Amino acid sequence: MFGRHPRQPLDLCLPSPVSVDQIPTATDLSDYRKRLLADLLPA
């Protein structure tokens, strides 16, 4: 895509994503949102 072509398909190099059995709670999402905003607002 950019520059030279990769020598191997990336799906062979990277592991498959792990499925998460539990759904994030409202607290988890709130904490994630706070951390995301804290990281992005100063930029």
CNS distance restraints for C-alpha pairs under 8 A (distance, minus, plus):
assign (resid   1 and name CA) (resid   5 and name CA) 6.66 0.50 0.50
assign (resid   6 and name CA) (resid  10 and name CA) 7.97 0.50 0.50
assign (resid   8 and name CA) (resid  12 and name CA) 7.22 0.50 0.50
assign (resid   8 and name CA) (resid  13 and name CA) 7.43 0.50 0.50
assign (resid   9 and name CA) (resid  13 and name CA) 6.99 0.50 0.50
assign (resid  10 and name CA) (resid  14 and name CA) 6.04 0.50 0.50
assign (resid  11 and name CA) (resid  15 and name CA) 7.33 0.50 0.50
assign (resid  11 and name CA) (resid  16 and name CA) 7.77 0.50 0.50
assign (resid  24 and name CA) (resid  28 and name CA) 5.79 0.50 0.50
assign (resid  24 and name CA) (resid  29 and name CA) 6.57 0.50 0.50
assign (resid  25 and name CA) (resid  29 and name CA) 6.35 0.50 0.50
assign (resid  26 and name CA) (resid  30 and name CA) 6.03 0.50 0.50
assign (resid  27 and name CA) (resid  31 and name CA) 6.08 0.50 0.50
assign (resid  28 and name CA) (resid  32 and name CA) 6.14 0.50 0.50
assign (resid  29 and name CA) (resid  33 and name CA) 6.08 0.50 0.50
assign (resid  30 and name CA) (resid  34 and name CA) 6.20 0.50 0.50
assign (resid  31 and name CA) (resid  35 and name CA) 6.22 0.50 0.50
assign (resid  32 and name CA) (resid  36 and name CA) 6.05 0.50 0.50
assign (resid  33 and name CA) (resid  37 and name CA) 6.10 0.50 0.50
assign (resid  34 and name CA) (resid  38 and name CA) 6.05 0.50 0.50
assign (resid  35 and name CA) (resid  39 and name CA) 6.15 0.50 0.50
assign (resid  36 and name CA) (resid  40 and name CA) 6.11 0.50 0.50
assign (resid  37 and name CA) (resid  41 and name CA) 5.69 0.50 0.50
assign (resid  38 and name CA) (resid  42 and name CA) 7.16 0.50 0.50
assign (resid  39 and name CA) (resid  43 and name CA) 7.51 0.50 0.50
